[in-house]
């Protein structure tokens, strides 16, 4: 079944899991694992996602952002929630829908509301 889903639902960047079959619903990307403020915020967001029952894959590797984005695209989770220092300064996170590539900057509360809707 998984092979059929992957064959039917992929693009040039990798798998595009349908929500009902995805191994995780959200890929949480910590853009700066070496930045205490970003890591603290991402850890807090991870806890909030888990608390509301959203299965989350947390990428807190010490890698460049491009590598993290490429990995998340290959894995193909329905949503990517990106936490970085510039966004935190503005009080926002970035939410990406994998199927369309659409990205939005939202407050954390708005992003969580979108993911739980």
The first five atom37 places (N, CA, C, CB, O) and aatype in JSON, in Angstrom:
{
  "aatype": [20, 20, 20, 20, 20, 20, 20, 20, 20, 20, 20, 20, 20, 20, 20, 20, 20, 20, 20, 20, 20, 20, 20, 20, 20, 20, 20, 20, 20, 20, 20, 20, 20, 20, 20, 20, 20, 20, 20, 20, 20, 20, 20, 20, 20, 20, 20, 20, 20, 20, 20, 20, 20, 20, 20, 20, 20, 20, 20, 20, 20, 20, 20, 20, 20, 20, 20, 20, 20, 20, 20, 20, 20, 20, 20, 20, 20, 20, 20, 20, 20, 20, 20, 20, 20, 20, 20, 20, 20, 20, 20, 20, 20, 20, 20, 20, 20, 20, 20, 20, 20, 20, 20, 20, 20, 20, 20, 20, 20, 20, 20, 20, 20, 20, 20, 20, 20],
  "atom_mask": [
    [1, 1, 1, 1, 1],
    [1, 1, 1, 1, 1],
    [1, 1, 1, 1, 1],
    [1, 1, 1, 1, 1],
    [1, 1, 1, 1, 1],
    [1, 1, 1, 1, 1],
    [1, 1, 1, 1, 1],
    [1, 1, 1, 1, 1],
    [1, 1, 1, 1, 1],
    [1, 1, 1, 1, 1],
    [1, 1, 1, 1, 1],
    [1, 1, 1, 1, 1],
    [1, 1, 1, 1, 1],
    [1, 1, 1, 1, 1],
    [1, 1, 1, 1, 1],
    [1, 1, 1, 1, 1],
    [1, 1, 1, 1, 1],
    [1, 1, 1, 1, 1],
    [1, 1, 1, 1, 1],
    [1, 1, 1, 1, 1],
    [1, 1, 1, 1, 1],
    [1, 1, 1, 1, 1],
    [1, 1, 1, 1, 1],
    [1, 1, 1, 1, 1],
    [1, 1, 1, 1, 1],
    [1, 1, 1, 1, 1],
    [1, 1, 1, 1, 1],
    [1, 1, 1, 1, 1],
    [1, 1, 1, 1, 1],
    [1, 1, 1, 1, 1],
    [1, 1, 1, 1, 1],
    [1, 1, 1, 1, 1],
    [1, 1, 1, 1, 1],
    [1, 1, 1, 1, 1],
    [1, 1, 1, 1, 1],
    [1, 1, 1, 1, 1],
    [1, 1, 1, 1, 1],
    [1, 1, 1, 1, 1],
    [1, 1, 1, 1, 1],
    [1, 1, 1, 1, 1],
    [1, 1, 1, 1, 1],
    [1, 1, 1, 1, 1],
    [1, 1, 1, 1, 1],
    [1, 1, 1, 1, 1],
    [1, 1, 1, 1, 1],
    [1, 1, 1, 1, 1],
    [1, 1, 1, 1, 1],
    [1, 1, 1, 1, 1],
    [1, 1, 1, 1, 1],
    [1, 1, 1, 1, 1],
    [1, 1, 1, 1, 1],
    [1, 1, 1, 1, 1],
    [1, 1, 1, 1, 1],
    [1, 1, 1, 1, 1],
    [1, 1, 1, 1, 1],
    [1, 1, 1, 1, 1],
    [1, 1, 1, 1, 1],
    [1, 1, 1, 1, 1],
    [1, 1, 1, 1, 1],
    [1, 1, 1, 1, 1],
    [1, 1, 1, 1, 1],
    [1, 1, 1, 1, 1],
    [1, 1, 1, 1, 1],
    [1, 1, 1, 1, 1],
    [1, 1, 1, 1, 1],
    [1, 1, 1, 1, 1],
    [1, 1, 1, 1, 1],
    [1, 1, 1, 1, 1],
    [1, 1, 1, 1, 1],
    [1, 1, 1, 1, 1],
    [1, 1, 1, 1, 1],
    [1, 1, 1, 1, 1],
    [1, 1, 1, 1, 1],
    [1, 1, 1, 1, 1],
    [1, 1, 1, 1, 1],
    [1, 1, 1, 1, 1],
    [1, 1, 1, 1, 1],
    [1, 1, 1, 1, 1],
    [1, 1, 1, 1, 1],
    [1, 1, 1, 1, 1],
    [1, 1, 1, 1, 1],
    [1, 1, 1, 1, 1],
    [1, 1, 1, 1, 1],
    [1, 1, 1, 1, 1],
    [1, 1, 1, 1, 1],
    [1, 1, 1, 1, 1],
    [1, 1, 1, 1, 1],
    [1, 1, 1, 1, 1],
    [1, 1, 1, 1, 1],
    [1, 1, 1, 1, 1],
    [1, 1, 1, 1, 1],
    [1, 1, 1, 1, 1],
    [1, 1, 1, 1, 1],
    [1, 1, 1, 1, 1],
    [1, 1, 1, 1, 1],
    [1, 1, 1, 1, 1],
    [1, 1, 1, 1, 1],
    [1, 1, 1, 1, 1],
    [1, 1, 1, 1, 1],
    [1, 1, 1, 1, 1],
    [1, 1, 1, 1, 1],
    [1, 1, 1, 1, 1],
    [1, 1, 1, 1, 1],
    [1, 1, 1, 1, 1],
    [1, 1, 1, 1, 1],
    [1, 1, 1, 1, 1],
    [1, 1, 1, 1, 1],
    [1, 1, 1, 1, 1],
    [1, 1, 1, 1, 1],
    [1, 1, 1, 1, 1],
    [1, 1, 1, 1, 1],
    [1, 1, 1, 1, 1],
    [1, 1, 1, 1, 1],
    [1, 1, 1, 1, 1],
    [1, 1, 1, 1, 1],
    [1, 1, 1, 1, 1],
    [1, 1, 1, 1, 1]
  ],
  "atom_positions": [
    [[0.82, -1.19, 0.0], [0.0, 0.0, 0.0], [0.87, 1.26, 0.0], [-0.94, 0.0, 1.21], [0.6, 2.21, -0.74]],
    [[1.92, 1.26, 0.83], [2.78, 2.44, 0.9], [3.41, 2.72, -0.46], [3.87, 2.26, 1.97], [3.5, 3.88, -0.87]],
    [[3.85, 1.68, -1.15], [4.45, 1.85, -2.46], [3.47, 2.47, -3.45], [4.94, 0.53, -3.0], [3.85, 3.33, -4.25]],
    [[2.23, 2.05, -3.39], [1.2, 2.6, -4.29], [0.94, 4.07, -3.98], [-0.11, 1.79, -4.18], [0.77, 4.88, -4.89]],
    [[0.91, 4.42, -2.7], [0.7, 5.82, -2.32], [1.85, 6.68, -2.82], [0.57, 5.95, -0.78], [1.64, 7.75, -3.38]],
    [[3.07, 6.2, -2.62], [4.24, 6.95, -3.07], [4.24, 7.1, -4.59], [5.53, 6.28, -2.61], [4.54, 8.18, -5.1]],
    [[3.91, 6.04, -5.29], [3.87, 6.1, -6.76], [2.83, 7.1, -7.25], [3.58, 4.71, -7.35], [3.04, 7.8, -8.24]],
    [[1.7, 7.15, -6.56], [0.62, 8.04, -6.98], [0.78, 9.46, -6.47], [-0.69, 7.49, -6.5], [0.17, 10.38, -7.02]],
    [[1.58, 9.65, -5.43], [1.64, 10.96, -4.79], [3.08, 11.37, -4.52], [0.84, 10.95, -3.47], [3.6, 11.23, -3.41]],
    [[3.72, 11.88, -5.56], [5.09, 12.37, -5.43], [5.33, 13.48, -6.45], [6.12, 11.22, -5.62], [4.53, 13.66, -7.38]],
    [[6.41, 14.2, -6.29], [6.82, 15.19, -7.28], [8.34, 15.1, -7.43], [6.37, 16.64, -6.86], [8.95, 14.15, -6.93]],
    [[8.94, 16.06, -8.09], [10.38, 16.02, -8.34], [11.21, 16.09, -7.06], [10.77, 17.15, -9.25], [12.37, 15.7, -7.05]],
    [[10.62, 16.59, -5.97], [11.36, 16.74, -4.71], [11.22, 15.55, -3.78], [10.89, 17.97, -4.01], [11.98, 15.43, -2.82]],
    [[10.26, 14.68, -4.05], [10.08, 13.51, -3.19], [8.62, 13.15, -3.0], [10.72, 13.74, -1.85], [7.77, 13.48, -3.81]],
    [[8.36, 12.47, -1.91], [7.02, 12.0, -1.58], [6.14, 13.18, -1.17], [7.07, 10.94, -0.44], [6.63, 14.17, -0.61]],
    [[4.86, 13.08, -1.46], [3.87, 14.04, -0.96], [2.79, 13.19, -0.28], [3.27, 14.98, -2.13], [1.82, 12.78, -0.92]],
    [[2.99, 12.94, 1.01], [2.06, 12.06, 1.72], [0.69, 12.71, 1.87], [2.62, 11.71, 3.1], [0.59, 13.87, 2.27]],
    [[-0.38, 11.97, 1.56], [-1.71, 12.45, 1.93], [-1.82, 12.4, 3.46], [-2.86, 11.58, 1.25], [-1.24, 11.52, 4.1]],
    [[-2.56, 13.33, 4.03], [-2.63, 13.45, 5.48], [-2.97, 12.16, 6.2], [-3.63, 14.47, 5.84], [-2.37, 11.85, 7.23]],
    [[-3.91, 11.4, 5.68], [-4.37, 10.19, 6.38], [-3.32, 9.09, 6.4], [-5.63, 9.67, 5.72], [-3.37, 8.22, 7.27]],
    [[-2.38, 9.1, 5.47], [-1.38, 8.04, 5.4], [0.01, 8.46, 5.87], [-1.29, 7.54, 3.98], [0.9, 7.63, 5.97]],
    [[0.19, 9.74, 6.16], [1.5, 10.27, 6.52], [2.0, 9.68, 7.84], [1.45, 11.8, 6.62], [1.22, 9.51, 8.78]],
    [[3.3, 9.36, 7.92], [3.85, 8.85, 9.17], [3.87, 9.91, 10.28], [5.25, 8.33, 8.95], [3.81, 9.57, 11.46]],
    [[3.95, 11.16, 9.91], [3.85, 12.31, 10.81], [3.04, 13.36, 10.09], [5.27, 12.86, 11.23], [3.04, 13.4, 8.86]],
    [[2.34, 14.23, 10.81], [1.56, 15.28, 10.17], [2.38, 16.54, 9.92], [0.36, 15.63, 11.03], [2.13, 17.27, 8.96]],
    [[3.37, 16.78, 10.78], [4.15, 18.02, 10.71], [5.63, 17.7, 10.83], [3.71, 19.0, 11.82], [6.04, 16.86, 11.63]],
    [[6.42, 18.4, 10.03], [7.86, 18.4, 10.2], [8.24, 19.74, 10.81], [8.61, 18.16, 8.84], [8.1, 20.78, 10.16]],
    [[8.72, 19.73, 12.04], [9.12, 20.95, 12.73], [10.6, 21.16, 12.46], [8.83, 20.87, 14.27], [11.43, 20.31, 12.79]],
    [[10.95, 22.32, 11.86], [12.33, 22.6, 11.49], [12.89, 23.71, 12.36], [12.42, 22.99, 9.99], [12.42, 24.85, 12.32]],
    [[13.89, 23.37, 13.15], [14.64, 24.34, 13.95], [15.77, 24.83, 13.05], [15.19, 23.7, 15.31], [16.73, 24.1, 12.79]],
    [[15.65, 26.07, 12.58], [16.62, 26.6, 11.62], [17.99, 26.85, 12.22], [16.1, 27.85, 11.03], [18.99, 26.85, 11.5]],
    [[18.07, 27.07, 13.52], [19.36, 27.38, 14.16], [19.49, 26.6, 15.46], [19.49, 28.91, 14.44], [19.24, 27.13, 16.54]],
    [[19.89, 25.35, 15.35], [20.05, 24.5, 16.53], [21.11, 25.04, 17.48], [20.4, 23.08, 16.12], [21.13, 24.68, 18.65]],
    [[21.98, 25.91, 16.97], [23.03, 26.48, 17.82], [22.61, 27.77, 18.51], [24.27, 26.75, 16.99], [23.39, 28.38, 19.24]],
    [[21.36, 28.19, 18.29], [20.83, 29.42, 18.9], [19.87, 29.02, 20.02], [20.11, 30.32, 17.82], [18.83, 28.41, 19.76]],
    [[20.22, 29.37, 21.25], [19.41, 28.98, 22.4], [17.98, 29.47, 22.34], [20.04, 29.49, 23.65], [17.07, 28.74, 22.75]],
    [[17.76, 30.69, 21.84], [16.39, 31.21, 21.75], [15.56, 30.42, 20.76], [16.41, 32.69, 21.35], [14.4, 30.1, 21.03]],
    [[16.14, 30.1, 19.61], [15.41, 29.34, 18.59], [15.13, 27.94, 19.09], [16.21, 29.29, 17.26], [14.02, 27.42, 18.93]],
    [[16.13, 27.32, 19.71], [15.94, 25.96, 20.22], [14.9, 25.92, 21.32], [17.27, 25.4, 20.74], [14.07, 25.01, 21.36]],
    [[14.93, 26.89, 22.2], [13.92, 26.96, 23.26], [12.52, 27.11, 22.68], [14.22, 28.12, 24.22], [11.58, 26.43, 23.12]],
    [[12.37, 28.0, 21.7], [11.06, 28.2, 21.06], [10.61, 26.94, 20.33], [11.11, 29.39, 20.08], [9.45, 26.54, 20.44]],
    [[11.52, 26.31, 19.59], [11.17, 25.1, 18.84], [10.8, 23.96, 19.78], [12.32, 24.67, 17.92], [9.85, 23.22, 19.53]],
    [[11.56, 23.82, 20.88], [11.23, 22.78, 21.86], [9.84, 23.01, 22.45], [12.28, 22.76, 22.99], [9.08, 22.06, 22.63]],
    [[9.52, 24.28, 22.75], [8.21, 24.63, 23.29], [7.1, 24.31, 22.28], [8.16, 26.12, 23.69], [6.06, 23.78, 22.64]],
    [[7.34, 24.65, 21.02], [6.36, 24.37, 19.96], [6.17, 22.87, 19.81], [6.81, 25.0, 18.61], [5.04, 22.4, 19.67]],
    [[7.26, 22.12, 19.84], [7.16, 20.66, 19.75], [6.26, 20.12, 20.87], [8.56, 20.02, 19.82], [5.39, 19.29, 20.62]],
    [[6.48, 20.59, 22.08], [5.65, 20.16, 23.21], [4.18, 20.49, 23.0], [6.14, 20.79, 24.49], [3.31, 19.68, 23.31]],
    [[3.91, 21.68, 22.47], [2.51, 22.08, 22.23], [1.87, 21.2, 21.16], [2.44, 23.55, 21.8], [0.71, 20.81, 21.29]],
    [[2.62, 20.88, 20.1], [2.08, 20.03, 19.05], [1.76, 18.63, 19.59], [3.07, 19.93, 17.88], [0.7, 18.08, 19.31]],
    [[2.68, 18.08, 20.35], [2.47, 16.76, 20.93], [1.3, 16.78, 21.9], [3.74, 16.27, 21.65], [0.49, 15.85, 21.92]],
    [[1.2, 17.83, 22.71], [0.11, 17.94, 23.68], [-1.27, 17.93, 23.03], [0.27, 19.2, 24.5], [-2.22, 17.42, 23.61]],
    [[-1.38, 18.5, 21.82], [-2.68, 18.51, 21.14], [-2.85, 17.31, 20.21], [-2.85, 19.8, 20.36], [-3.83, 17.24, 19.46]],
    [[-1.9, 16.38, 20.25], [-2.06, 15.13, 19.51], [-1.59, 15.17, 18.06], [-3.46, 14.73, 19.53], [-2.0, 14.33, 17.27]],
    [[-0.76, 16.13, 17.71], [-0.25, 16.21, 16.34], [1.08, 15.47, 16.28], [-0.08, 17.69, 15.87], [2.04, 15.84, 16.95]],
    [[1.13, 14.42, 15.47], [2.36, 13.65, 15.32], [3.38, 14.51, 14.59], [2.11, 12.31, 14.56], [3.13, 14.97, 13.47]],
    [[4.54, 14.73, 15.22], [5.51, 15.69, 14.73], [6.9, 15.09, 14.64], [5.53, 16.92, 15.63], [7.37, 14.44, 15.58]],
    [[7.55, 15.31, 13.51], [8.95, 14.95, 13.32], [9.76, 16.22, 13.51], [9.21, 14.3, 11.9], [9.59, 17.19, 12.77]],
    [[10.64, 16.23, 14.51], [11.38, 17.43, 14.9], [12.8, 17.34, 14.36], [11.39, 17.6, 16.45], [13.57, 16.46, 14.76]],
    [[13.15, 18.24, 13.46], [14.5, 18.29, 12.89], [15.3, 19.37, 13.62], [14.47, 18.57, 11.36], [15.17, 20.56, 13.33]],
    [[16.11, 18.92, 14.56], [16.96, 19.86, 15.31], [18.44, 19.55, 15.05], [16.65, 19.78, 16.83], [19.3, 19.84, 15.88]],
    [[18.7, 18.96, 13.88], [20.1, 18.66, 13.53], [20.89, 19.95, 13.34], [20.17, 17.81, 12.25], [20.33, 21.0, 13.01]],
    [[22.19, 19.86, 13.54], [23.08, 20.99, 13.3], [23.5, 20.95, 11.83], [24.33, 20.94, 14.26], [24.64, 20.63, 11.51]],
    [[22.57, 21.28, 10.96], [22.76, 21.29, 9.51], [22.33, 22.63, 8.96], [21.97, 20.13, 8.83], [21.67, 23.41, 9.65]],
    [[22.7, 22.91, 7.74], [22.25, 24.13, 7.07], [20.75, 24.02, 6.77], [23.06, 24.37, 5.76], [20.2, 22.93, 6.65]],
    [[20.12, 25.19, 6.66], [18.69, 25.24, 6.39], [18.32, 24.51, 5.11], [18.23, 26.66, 6.31], [17.31, 23.8, 5.07]],
    [[19.12, 24.68, 4.06], [18.81, 24.03, 2.78], [18.76, 22.52, 2.89], [19.83, 24.42, 1.74], [17.91, 21.87, 2.28]],
    [[19.67, 21.95, 3.68], [19.68, 20.5, 3.87], [18.43, 20.05, 4.62], [20.94, 20.07, 4.63], [17.85, 19.01, 4.31]],
    [[18.02, 20.85, 5.6], [16.82, 20.5, 6.36], [15.58, 20.59, 5.48], [16.66, 21.42, 7.58], [14.71, 19.72, 5.54]],
    [[15.49, 21.64, 4.67], [14.34, 21.77, 3.76], [14.3, 20.62, 2.77], [14.4, 23.11, 3.02], [13.23, 20.06, 2.51]],
    [[15.45, 20.27, 2.2], [15.5, 19.18, 1.23], [15.06, 17.87, 1.86], [16.91, 19.04, 0.64], [14.33, 17.09, 1.26]],
    [[15.52, 17.62, 3.08], [15.14, 16.4, 3.78], [13.63, 16.36, 4.02], [15.89, 16.28, 5.12], [12.99, 15.34, 3.79]],
    [[13.08, 17.47, 4.48], [11.64, 17.51, 4.74], [10.84, 17.32, 3.46], [11.26, 18.84, 5.4], [9.8, 16.65, 3.47]],
    [[11.31, 17.89, 2.36], [10.6, 17.7, 1.09], [10.66, 16.25, 0.63], [11.19, 18.61, 0.01], [9.66, 15.72, 0.14]],
    [[11.81, 15.6, 0.79], [11.93, 14.19, 0.4], [11.01, 13.33, 1.24], [13.38, 13.71, 0.54], [10.35, 12.43, 0.71]],
    [[10.96, 13.59, 2.54], [10.09, 12.81, 3.43], [8.63, 13.05, 3.07], [10.35, 13.18, 4.91], [7.82, 12.12, 3.1]],
    [[8.28, 14.31, 2.74], [6.96, 14.61, 2.19], [5.83, 14.75, 3.17], [6.61, 13.59, 1.27], [4.67, 14.53, 2.81]],
    [[6.12, 15.12, 4.41], [5.04, 15.29, 5.39], [4.1, 16.4, 4.95], [5.62, 15.6, 6.8], [4.53, 17.35, 4.29]],
    [[2.81, 16.31, 5.29], [1.84, 17.3, 4.81], [2.19, 18.75, 5.14], [0.5, 16.99, 5.37], [1.94, 19.64, 4.33]],
    [[2.77, 19.0, 6.31], [3.07, 20.36, 6.75], [4.5, 20.46, 7.25], [2.09, 20.81, 7.84], [5.04, 19.51, 7.82]],
    [[5.11, 21.63, 7.03], [6.4, 21.96, 7.61], [6.21, 23.24, 8.42], [7.52, 22.13, 6.51], [5.65, 24.22, 7.93]],
    [[6.67, 23.23, 9.66], [6.6, 24.39, 10.53], [8.04, 24.81, 10.81], [5.8, 24.09, 11.86], [8.8, 24.07, 11.44]],
    [[8.4, 26.0, 10.34], [9.79, 26.45, 10.35], [9.96, 27.54, 11.4], [10.21, 26.96, 8.96], [9.24, 28.54, 11.41]],
    [[10.94, 27.33, 12.29], [11.21, 28.26, 13.38], [12.64, 28.77, 13.22], [11.01, 27.58, 14.78], [13.6, 28.0, 13.24]],
    [[12.77, 30.09, 13.05], [14.09, 30.68, 12.87], [14.21, 31.99, 13.61], [14.38, 30.88, 11.4], [13.21, 32.53, 14.09]],
    [[15.44, 32.51, 13.71], [15.65, 33.73, 14.49], [14.95, 34.96, 13.92], [17.11, 34.01, 14.59], [14.45, 35.78, 14.68]],
    [[14.91, 35.11, 12.61], [14.26, 36.28, 12.01], [12.76, 36.27, 12.28], [14.53, 36.32, 10.49], [12.17, 37.3, 12.61]],
    [[12.15, 35.11, 12.13], [10.73, 34.99, 12.41], [10.41, 35.25, 13.87], [10.23, 33.63, 12.01], [9.43, 35.93, 14.19]],
    [[11.22, 34.7, 14.75], [10.98, 34.91, 16.18], [11.06, 36.38, 16.55], [11.98, 34.11, 17.01], [10.3, 36.85, 17.4]],
    [[11.98, 37.12, 15.92], [12.06, 38.56, 16.18], [10.77, 39.27, 15.81], [13.23, 39.17, 15.4], [10.38, 40.24, 16.45]],
    [[10.1, 38.76, 14.76], [8.84, 39.35, 14.31], [7.62, 38.7, 14.98], [8.71, 39.23, 12.79], [6.49, 39.14, 14.78]],
    [[7.86, 37.66, 15.78], [6.76, 36.97, 16.46], [5.99, 36.02, 15.57], [5.82, 37.97, 17.02], [4.81, 35.78, 15.79]],
    [[6.67, 35.47, 14.54], [5.99, 34.57, 13.61], [6.82, 33.3, 13.38], [5.74, 35.28, 12.27], [8.02, 33.25, 13.64]],
    [[6.13, 32.3, 12.87], [6.75, 31.08, 12.36], [6.31, 30.96, 10.9], [6.35, 29.8, 13.21], [5.38, 31.64, 10.47]],
    [[6.98, 30.1, 10.16], [6.59, 29.89, 8.77], [5.93, 28.53, 8.65], [7.82, 30.0, 7.82], [6.43, 27.53, 9.18]],
    [[4.8, 28.48, 7.97], [4.06, 27.24, 7.77], [4.03, 26.95, 6.28], [2.62, 27.34, 8.36], [3.58, 27.77, 5.48]],
    [[4.51, 25.76, 5.91], [4.54, 25.36, 4.49], [3.68, 24.13, 4.3], [6.0, 25.08, 4.02], [3.79, 23.15, 5.03]],
    [[2.83, 24.19, 3.3], [2.02, 23.03, 2.9], [2.81, 22.31, 1.82], [0.59, 23.45, 2.38], [3.06, 22.87, 0.75]],
    [[3.2, 21.08, 2.09], [4.07, 20.34, 1.17], [3.44, 20.12, -0.19], [4.45, 19.01, 1.77], [4.13, 20.22, -1.21]],
    [[2.16, 19.83, -0.25], [1.51, 19.5, -1.52], [1.55, 20.65, -2.52], [0.08, 19.09, -1.27], [1.67, 20.42, -3.72]],
    [[1.44, 21.87, -2.02], [1.38, 23.03, -2.93], [2.64, 23.88, -2.89], [0.19, 23.89, -2.58], [2.89, 24.66, -3.8]],
    [[3.43, 23.73, -1.84], [4.6, 24.57, -1.66], [4.28, 25.94, -1.1], [5.31, 24.73, -2.96], [5.18, 26.76, -0.89]],
    [[3.0, 26.2, -0.85], [2.57, 27.5, -0.31], [3.16, 27.71, 1.08], [1.03, 27.59, -0.25], [3.11, 26.82, 1.93]],
    [[3.73, 28.9, 1.29], [4.33, 29.27, 2.57], [3.64, 30.5, 3.12], [5.86, 29.52, 2.42], [3.29, 31.42, 2.38]],
    [[3.43, 30.51, 4.44], [2.83, 31.66, 5.1], [3.57, 31.94, 6.39], [1.32, 31.42, 5.38], [3.99, 31.02, 7.09]],
    [[3.73, 33.22, 6.7], [4.23, 33.61, 8.01], [3.01, 33.88, 8.88], [5.18, 34.87, 7.93], [2.15, 34.69, 8.54]],
    [[2.95, 33.18, 10.02], [1.8, 33.29, 10.92], [2.3, 33.36, 12.36], [0.84, 32.08, 10.74], [3.42, 32.96, 12.67]],
    [[1.45, 33.89, 13.22], [1.76, 33.78, 14.65], [1.72, 32.3, 15.0], [0.76, 34.63, 15.53], [1.08, 31.51, 14.31]],
    [[2.38, 31.94, 16.08], [2.37, 30.54, 16.51], [0.95, 30.07, 16.76], [3.22, 30.36, 17.76], [0.59, 28.96, 16.38]],
    [[0.13, 30.9, 17.4], [-1.24, 30.52, 17.69], [-2.02, 30.25, 16.42], [-1.94, 31.61, 18.5], [-2.78, 29.29, 16.35]],
    [[-1.84, 31.09, 15.4], [-2.53, 30.88, 14.11], [-2.05, 29.62, 13.42], [-2.31, 32.08, 13.19], [-2.85, 28.89, 12.83]],
    [[-0.75, 29.36, 13.49], [-0.21, 28.14, 12.88], [-0.77, 26.9, 13.57], [1.33, 28.14, 12.94], [-1.16, 25.94, 12.91]],
    [[-0.81, 26.93, 14.9], [-1.36, 25.78, 15.63], [-2.85, 25.59, 15.32], [-1.17, 25.98, 17.15], [-3.33, 24.46, 15.19]],
    [[-3.57, 26.7, 15.19], [-4.99, 26.61, 14.84], [-5.17, 26.0, 13.45], [-5.65, 28.01, 14.89], [-6.07, 25.19, 13.25]],
    [[-4.33, 26.37, 12.52], [-4.4, 25.82, 11.17], [-4.11, 24.33, 11.17], [-3.43, 26.55, 10.24], [-4.76, 23.56, 10.46]],
    [[-3.14, 23.92, 11.97], [-2.75, 22.51, 12.01], [-3.76, 21.64, 12.73], [-1.4, 22.36, 12.67], [-3.84, 20.44, 12.47]],
    [[-4.53, 22.21, 13.63], [-5.52, 21.42, 14.38], [-6.91, 21.49, 13.79], [-5.57, 21.89, 15.81], [-7.83, 20.84, 14.28]],
    [[-7.08, 22.28, 12.73], [-8.42, 22.44, 12.12], [-8.82, 21.21, 11.33], [-8.45, 23.66, 11.21], [-9.91, 21.17, 10.75]]
  ]
}
